[in-house]
Amino acid sequence: MNELLEQTVELRKGRKALPPIFWISTTWFAMGLPFVALSGASSIMYKNLGVSDAQIAFWTSLIMLPWTIKPLWGPFLELYKTKKFFVYTTQILTGLLFGLLGLTLQLDHFFSFSIALLTLIAFSGSTHDTAADGVYLNELNAKQQAKYVGWQGAFYNVAKVFSGGVLVYLAGQLEQEIGIKSAWMVVMFAYGFIMLGIGLYSIRALPAHDEAPKSTSLKEGMDTLKDVIITFFQKKNIWFSLLFIVFYRFAEGQAIKITPLFFKAQRTEGGLGLSTSEIGLLYGVFGAIAFVLGSIVAGHFVSKKGLDRRTLMILCAFFNIPFVAYAFLAITLPTNLYLIAAAVAIEYFGYGFGFIGIILFIMQNIAPGKYKMAHYAFGSGLVNLGFMIPSMISGWLSDYLGYKEFFIWVLISTIPAFLVSWWVPLRKPEKEHTDENN
């Protein structure tokens, strides 16, 4: 009945509402594409351009900071314009910035210029994510959120493997024909065109139930931000929740940053000596299939089981245990590409399956209350912090330990995730309406 009423509202505006999957698919693809370009594909690009592992790990992690601090401007999105406006505007802006980034690669001091533009892309992308989460939370009820969370994760993960797979493979092929800098310039242009296209599509596809613009002032915005922060830290069991958010990705933050550098490094350095195209093939084919399957299966799993203690521990296990595959590769250094692909597929299936755990946790345990969008932004920002900090030190650790010992350390680093998953208090669904602010 509610969905019928919503579609009636759209028809009265002269437009028929599209089913949620039509905008969830493109919006979460646009959410994942710039994030993974910064955190993953850029690492391979800089590796091929001769930048050291330590510099790559530090800077490509530091530029992810906007995804952590995005709650600082999240409340202003609640008051100015509409969430839909910020979604398609930032998609278009991100596309233009990728185009400029491609041009800077031809400059002598490309590293500093490109890092600066990647930082701007991070601010645009993190703003997009906050607005997109707000659309999702406001447009869908709790049952629909659980229903589509698997698809949400799936299309985010498709963007991840498309960025780290298809576009990296393209870069590897172009490197042999037109050189490294020109190859990556073309790839950055590709990122730009995709984001521009999605931005134009989103103008029509996104639901527009909150189209009435809101008037506000700077003082009102600051007062709202203050209230958002206070009410966030007044939530019941918030400190346990924050520990869970930070440590759930502690091992992943280290492994994901170094894995493509390990794949690319020469065998004399303890790496696998793979080409750029081979890395793209691993992520774009084997990783893509495993990622999507893991996300979809997990979506069905949590929609039936709900988020209880047993479910969370299963999701945590799927998320963390597959890192043993990379430790195996670092110890044995196999030459068989299919064996390496199997290891990637195992890890990516586990990642796609387990990542939904932290998404649903924030959605159901952190976001509910007066400021759903802003509090979800706080939670997702801290999720990124749990990824960013270990990523920043991962280059130094891998240089100090060597790849084999580093991936053994990654397995040890999974222990905090299991501890916090077991200890963190979970919100009971029946309290959603009676305890909104806790």
N, C-alpha and C positions, 0 to 999 in steps of 0.2 A: 504493500500500500504506500509506504513512504517513497519508494523508488518511483511509483506511478505519479505521485504528487510532484516529485522533483522534475520528472520529465514534462509534466503539465506546465510547470513554471517556465521551463525552457521553451516550450512550444508557444507560450504566450509572448515570449520575447522574439518569436519568429525563427527560432532555431530548435532543432531537435537535439536533446542531450545524447552524447555518445556514450556507449558502455564504458565503465571504468578502465577496462583493459586497453582501450584505444589511447588513453592519455597516460596511464601508468607505464606502459611499455616504452614510449618515447621519452617521457620525463625521467624515468630511472636510467635509461640508456644515457641521456644527457647528463645525469648526475654522475654516472660512473666514468664516462669518457675523459673529462679533464682531470678528475682525481687520479685515474690510473696513468694518464699521460705524464703527470707530474711525479707520481710516486714510483712508476715502473719503467715506462718506455723512455723517459728522459735519462734514466740511469744507463741504459744500453747505448743511447745516443752519445752521452758524455764519455762512456768507456771507449767507444770507437773513435772519439775525437781526442783521445789521449789524456783525459782527466783521471787522477788517481782514485782508487776505491774509497779512501778516507774522505776526500773532498766530495765525491759523488754522494756517499751515504749521508754526510753531514748536511750539505746544502739542499739536496733533494728531499730531505726530511724536514729541515727548518722551514722551507717554503710552504709546508703543509700547515703551518701555524694558524692561518685563518680558519681552518676547519675546527680548530680547538677554541678560538676566541670568538667565533660567530655569535654566541649568545649575547655579546655586548651590544650588537646592533639588531638582534632578533626582535626585541620588543618594539622597535620603531617600525618594523614591518607589520606589526599588529595594528598600527595606527595610521599609517600613510599609504595611500593608494590601495591596491588589492594584492593578494598573494599571487593571483594569476599574472598580474602586471609584472611583478618581480621575476616570475619564472621565465616568461618569454623574453623579457628585456635582458636578463643576464645571459640567457642562451645566445642571443644575438651578439652581445658584447664579447662574450668568450670566443665566439667565432672570429670576430675582428682581431682580437688580441693574438690568437693563434697565427693569423696571417702575418702580423707584425713580427712575431717570434721567428717565423720561417725566414724573413728577410735579415734578421740580426745574425743568423748563422754564417753569413758571408762576410761579416766584419772581423777585423783582427782581434778585438777584445770581445769575442762572441760570448764568452762564459758569463761575464758580469752583466751584459745587456740581456742575455737570455734568462738569467736568473731573476732579474728585475721584472721582466715580462711574465715569467712563470708565477711570480708573486702576485701580480695583478690578476692573473687568471685564477689564482687560488682565492682571492677576495671575491671575485665575481662568482666562481663556482660554489663557494661556501654560502654566499647569499642566496644563490639559486636553490641549494639544498634545503636551507631553512624555509624558504617560501614553498617549495614542493612538499616538504613534510607537512606544512600547515594545510595545504590543499587536501592532502591525503587524510589527515586526521579530521578535518572538518566535513569532508564530503562523504566519508564512509563511516558506518557504525562499527561497533566492536566486532561483530560477526563478519562483516565485509573486510575489515582490516586483517583478521586472521585468514580469511579466504584468499586475499590477494597478496599477502606478505610473501608467499613463495614466488609469485610472479614478479613482485617488486624486486626481490633478491635475484631472480633469474635474469631479468633484463639489465640490472646493474652488473651482474657477472658477465653477461654477454658483452657489455661494453668493455669490461676488463679484458676479456680474452680477445676481443676485436682490436683493442688498443695494443695489448702486449703480444698478440698473435698475428693477425692479418696485416696490420700496419707495420709492425716490426719486420715481418717477412717481406713486405713490399720494400721497406728500407734496405734490407739486405740484398735484394735483387738489384735495386737501383744503385747501390754503392759500387757494384761491379761495373756499371755502365756509365754513370755520370759523376762518381766520386762521393765521398762521405757527406760533405757539407751540402751539396746540391740534393742528394738523396733525402736527407732529413728535412731540408727545406720543403720539398714536395710533400713529404709526410705531414709536416705541420700545416701546410695549406689544406691537406685533406681533412685534418681535424677541424680546421676553420670552416670549410664548406659544409661539413656534416652538422656542426653546431648551428650555423646560420639556417640551414634547412629545417632543423628541428624547431628552432625559434619561430620561424614563420608558420610552421604547422601548428605549434602550440597556441598561437593566437586564436585559431578556430577550435582546436580539439579540447582545450582545457575547460572544465566546468566554470561557469561564471555566476554562481549563486551569491558571491560576495562582491558583485561588481560596483556597488555604491561606494565611491571613494570616501575616506574618513578624513576629517579635518583635525589637526593637532598642532601643538606647539612644542618647542624644544623642552620647555619646562615639563609639559605633560609627558613627553617621551622619557625624560630623566626620572620623573616620579614613577613612571611605569617600570623602567629598568630597575629602580630601587626595590619596588614591590615584587618584581619577578625574582630578584636575587634572594630577598628575605623569605618569600614563600617557598622558594626552591629548597633552601636549607632548613625549612621548618617541616619538610615532608618526613613522615615516619620512616625510620630506619635508613635515612638518606646516606649516612656514612658507610654503612654496609654496602649499600647500592653503589656508591662511588668506588669502593675498593673492587667490587665485582667488575665495574665498567673498565677500570684502568688495567686490571690484571688479566682479564679474559683474553686480551690480544698481546700479552707480553712476549710470548715466544714468537708469534706470527710477525710482529713488528721487526724482529731481528732476521728471521728466516727469509721473508719475502723480499726484503731489501737486498740481501746478499746473493740469493739464488741465481738471478740472471747474470750477475758478475762472476759467480762460480762457474756457470755454464760457459761463459765467454772466455775465462782465463785459460791460459795454456796449461797443458798437462805437466810441464816442468814446474809450474807454480801451484800444482795441486788442483787445477781445474779440469773441466771436461773438454776444453778446446773446441767448442761448437761454433759454427758460423752464425752470423746474425739471422740468416734465413732459416737455419735449423731451429734456432730458439723461437722464432716466430711460428714455425710449423708446430713445435711442441705445444705452445700456448694456444695457437689459433685453431688447431684441430683437436688434439687429444684433451687439452685443458678445457676447451670450449664445451665439448660434449659432456665431459665429466662435471663441469661447473653447473651447467643447466640442469642436468639430471639430479645432481645433489640438491639444488635449490628447490626444484619442483617436488621431489620426494619429501624434502623437509617441510614444505608448505602443507602437503597433505597430512604429514605426520603430526605437526603441531595443531592443525585445525581439528583433528580428531581427538588428540590427547590433551590439548591445552598446555599451558606452561606451569607444570608442577615440578617438584624436586627431581623426580625420576627423569622426566623429559629434559630438564636442564642439564643434568649430568650426562645424558646420552648425547645431547648436542655438543657439550663441551668435549666429550671423548672424540666425536667425529671431527671436531675442529682442530684438536691438538695432536692426537696420536699419529695421524698420517705424516707428520714431520719426520718420522723415522725413515721414510722413503728417501729423503734428502741426505740423511746421515748415512744410509746405505750407499748412495751414489758417491758421497765424499770419501767413504772408506774403500770401496771397491774400484772406483773410477772405471766403470764399464765403457766399452766402445760401441756396443750394440744400441743403436738409436731407439729401437722398439722397447728395450728394457728401460731406457731413460724415460721414454714416453709413458710407460706403465707407471713409473714412479710419479711423474707429473700428474697423471690421471687420478691416481689414488689420493694425492694431496689436494687436488682441485675438487674432487667429489666431496671429500671431507670438509673442505673450506666452504663450498656452496651449501652443504647440509648444516654445518655448525654455526655459520655466521648469522643465520636466522635467529639463533638463540639470543644474541645480544640485541638485535633489532626489536624482537618481540618483548624482551625484558624492559627496554626503555619505553616502548609504546604502552605497556600495561602497568609498569611499576614506577616510572618516572614522570611520564607526560600527563596523566590524568590530573585534573584540577582546573584552576581559573585560567592559567596561561598554557594551554596545551602545546601550542607551537613553540613558544619560547623555552619551555621546560624540556621539550623534546630536543631542541637545539642545544641546550646545556648538556643533556645526556649524550647526544651524538658527538658534540665537541669534545667531551671527555673521552669518548671512545677513540677519537682520533689522537688524543694525547697519549692514550695507552699504546697506540701504534707509533707515534712520532718519536717519543723519547727513546725507546729501545732501538728504533731505526737510526737515530742520530749517532748512537755509540756503536752500532753494528759494524761499521766499516773499520773502526779502530780495533774492535774485538777480533774481527776476522783477520786483519793484518797481524795482530799480536799472536793469535792462537794458531792460525792456519785454517784452511777450509774444513779439514777433517775434524779437528778438535772443536771448531766453532759450531758445527752442526750437532755434535754430541752435547755441547753446552745448550743448544736450542732445546733439546729433549729435556734437559734438567729444568729449563725455564718454563716448561709447561706445568710444573707442579703447582705454582700459585693459582693458575686458572681452575684447577680441580678443587683446590681448597676453598676459593671464594664461591664457586658454583655450589658447593655443598653447604656452606654456611649462610649465604645471603638469604634474608627473609623475603618471601614472595607475597605479593599483594593478592588478597582473595578477591575474585571477580565480583562477589556479591556486595563488596564494600564500595564499588565504583561510584554508586550514586549517593551513598550515605556518608562517605568520607572523602569528598572530592579534594580537599586541600591537604590531605596527608599522604 
